Every structure is written in C-alpha cells, then in structure tokens.
Amino acid sequence: MDAERLRRLLLDQQIATMPELKAALGTDVDMTVFRKLRALAYHSSYSHRGKYYTLDEIARFDALGLWSCRSVGFSKHGTLLRTCETLVSASEAGYATDELETVLCVGVKDALRKLAREGRIFREQVAGRFVHFAADRAVRRDQGRARQVWDTQPSALAFGAGVRVVPDELKAAIILFFSLLDERQRRLYAGLESAKLGHGGDRRVAALLGLDPGTVATGRQQLLSRDVDLERVRRRGGGRKPVEKKRPR
C-alpha cells in the first residue's frame, strides 16, 4: 500500500525528491522510502547529486540510455560514474570531456579522471586535447581510427555502417532548407539530425549548420524527452484552408 502511494506520486509528478517521498509516506526515515522504492524498480538521477527519483515505467530512455525531465538527468546505466564509463566504452570514437558534457548536460571532468585513474577507461591526448576511450585494447583501436576520421573531416556524417563526407550538393540543400526555418524549428531540426547520427552528432551537425553544439543538444533532448510545446505547432487558424464545395447550378 505504501509503495503504491509512492507510485501514484511519481506517476503524477514524474520525478520527486527524497523529502517529497518521505512526506508522501509520513516518515522521516530514508531507509523506509528505499524499502518501498525497491519494490517499484526506480532510478535516481545522475545529475543534481542523485537527489531526484523516478520509476522505470516513467522514464523514456533514448538510444544512449538517457532521459531528461525538467533538466534532471537519468540514466539506465545508474550513477554518473557508471554512465560515463558505459558511454565511453560503447562510443564510436571516444569522448572528449566537452563532448560528453554536451551529451549529459553536467560536468564530467572529475568522473572521467577517476575512471582513468582506476583503469576503467583510457585517456589519451589527441590533436591537443584529451579524449577518453574504452579500456579494452581492441575497442580502443577502432575508436582511435574513427576519431582520426572525425578530426580530419569535421563534416563527416554516418550513413548506415560507413562514414562519408556530405556531398556539396546535399550540403547546400540542407543549408537552404535550414534557412527557411524559424529559430525554434532550426533547433529541433538540428536535434533530430543529431539524434539520427548518434554519438558525436551534436558536434558534427553544429559544424555543418554553423550552430553551437549546445543548441543542437538542447533540440535533441527536447525531441527525445518530448519536451515540445505542441500548442505552438498547432496554431489556431493554421493548416490548410477548407475547400468550399460549389453547388451545381
């Protein structure tokens, strides 16, 4: 019964803090809340020092295993440390610190240093900055090769299993289409293209469209978390005008 009370609160709010959960149960004891949460399959946030909680049935994790609600980040991988380790190890071309911060929207410098010290990831200087790769040597070798392609071809985009440079004709068409959109539509379109590319998409789309990677990341996160004001899309009076049928004379 108490667990169901927490479930109803979280279904209503999507996320909640420990004080809110304790208030729902009428207790001052953290362990009481944790005992009830364990029966519900819950997640604690990797951002905000883990102070927020949600349920597995609520979270809508993206392809990277991430979900954001009201700027609070959750990961199916668990803590920030574990999330950084998993994303770096599974990445196509490793992560520089700023790239991973763009994806997670939190500072990761300390977490990456700790993982490197413990040998859980590999840290290497590439083109004047540190890039983090998988601890596994074979995986790290493939990531390093992909990183070389990215650094020498900043407009390289992934199509299927390969990597190629966007042809000039296609690039011109994309930029032309992009110029027809308003500011909000540009952000969402850039976010969509980044989500399709996967890891490194924010940086590559930003380079192609002349945007800040943070803007692309914001658009991507809004789409993946469905944080889009549909009322602004479906404006009153918008859309195709009804066709008035003419009566035969």
N, C-alpha and C positions, 0 to 999 in steps of 0.2 A: 504493500500500500504506500509506504514512504517512497519507495523507488518510483512508483507511478506518479507521485506528486512532483518529483524532480523531473520526470519525463515530460509532464504537462507544462511545467515552467519552461523547459528548454525548447519544446516544440513551439511555444508561444513567442519566446524571445530569440530563439536560435542559439544564442550564446549567453553565458552568465558567469559571474564571479563567485568565488567561494562564499563571501558574505551573503550574496543573494541566495545561494543554495542552502546555506545554513538557516537563513531566515525562513525559507520555504518549509524546512523540516522542524523549525522551532528548536534548534540545538546550537550550542556554542563550540561543539567538538568537530574538528576537521575529519577525524577518522570515521565518525558516524556518516558523514557525507560520502567519503570514499567507499565505504562498505556498500552503500546504496548505488553509487555510480558504477561499481564493478559489475553489477547485475544488468547494466544498461549498455555496455560497450561504448565507452566515452573516449573523447580526445581532449587533451589540454593543449593550449596554444603554444606554438614555438616562439611567438612574439610576446611582448608585454610580460616577459619573465614567467610565462606559463600561468598567468593569473586567470585566464578565461577557459571555460569548458563548453563542450558541445557533445552531441551524440553522433555516432556513426551513421544513423539513419537520416540525420540532418545534413551533414557535410556532403558537398558535391565536389569531390576531388577531381582535379584536371589530370592531364596525361603525366604530369610530373608528381602527382600525388599531393597537390597543394590545393587549399581552399581558403578564401578570404571572406570575412564577414565584418562589415563596418570597420575595415582597416585592421582587423585582428587576424593573424595568420595561423592556419592549422595545417598539419602535415600528417599523412597516413604513416609516415616513417617515424613519427614521435617527436623527440626533442629537437632543438635547433642543431645540436651537435650531430645527432644521428641523421638528420635531414641533409646537412651539408655533406657528410660522408657518403650518403647514398647518391645524392645528385652528382657529386664529383665523380664517383666511381662509375656511374652509369652514363656519363655525358659522352657526347660525340668527340669533343675536342678539349676537354678540361674546362676549368673556370678560372678566370682572373677574379680577384676579390670584388672589383666593382661590378663585374658581370653577374656574379652570384647575388650580390646585394640588390641588383636590379630585379632579379627573379624573385627573391624572398622579401624584398622591401624592408629589410632590417640589416643592421651591421653584422658582418660575419667574420671580421678580421681576427678576433680572439679565438673564435671557434676553429677557424682554419689553421691557425698557429698551433693550437692544442692537438688537432688531428695529425698535423705534420710531425710534431714532436713525438707523438705516440706511434708513428709509423702506419697510421690508418689511411693516409693519403700521401702523395708525393708532391713536393713543392719544388718548382724549377723556374729559373729566370729565363723568360723568352721575350725577345725583342724589347728589352729594357724594363720588363715588369714581371712579377711573379705570377705564374699560372699553376694551378693545382690539378694534379692528375690522379688516376687510380693507383693504389698501391701495387696491384698486380702488374707485373712487368709487361706481359703481352698486351694487355688492355692499354697500358700507358704508352706503348709504342704506337699503337693505332691512333690514340688520341693525339699524340705529338704530330703525326703525319697530317691529320685533319686540321690541326692548329696552324701548321705551315701554310695550308691552302687558304685558310681564313685570313691570315695575316698578309698574304701576298695578293689576295683577291677579295677586298672588303665587300664587294657587291656580289660575291658568290652566294647563290641560293641553292637549297637542296631540292631536287626534283626526283621523287622515287628514292632509289638506293644510291644514286650518284650525286656528284656535285658539279655544277656548271655555272658559268657566268651568264647573267641575264643578257640576251641579245639587245643591241642598241634599239631596234625597232620596238621590242616589247617594253624596254625600259621607258622609252618615250611615250608609249601608250599608257603605261601605268601612271607616269607623272602627269600626263594630260588629264586622265580620269581623276586623279587625286586633286588636281587644281580646281575641279568643278564642285568639290565638296565643301561644306562649311567646317568650322573648326572642330566641332564635336564629331561629325561624320569622319573627318580625317583621322582623328584619334582612334575611333572604333575600327575603321578600315585597316589602319596600320596594325592595330592589335590583333585583328583577325588574321592578317598575313603572317604576323609573328607567331601566333598560336599554331598555324599550319606548318611552319618551319621547325618548331620545337626549340631545343637548346640553341642559344645564340641568335634566335630570331629577332629579338629586340634590337640588338646591335646592327644586324645586317639590314633590317628594314629601315632603321633610322639612317643608316649610311645611304641607302638608296633614295629615300624620300626627303632627306635633309632635316630630320627631326631629332629631338633629344631622345635618347634611349628610354629615359624615364617616362616620357609622354607615351611612347609605344607600349611600355609595360603597363601603364595605367589603363590604356584602352584594352589591352589583352585581359587584364584582371577584371575589368568591368564586364566584358563579354562572358568570360568563363564563370564568373560568380553571378551572372545575370543581373548585375547592378546597373541596369539601364532603365531610364525613365520612359516607359512606353507611351505615356501621355504626350510627351514631346514629339514622339514619332508620329502618332496618330492625331495630328492636329485637327481641330474642328474645321470642317469645310474642305479638308484636304482630300486628295484622291481624285479619281476620275468622276467627272460630272455625269449624272444620269442622263440617258438618252431619251428624249421625249418622242414617243411614237406618234407618227402622223396618221390621222384618221383618213381613210379613203373618202374622196368626195363623190 
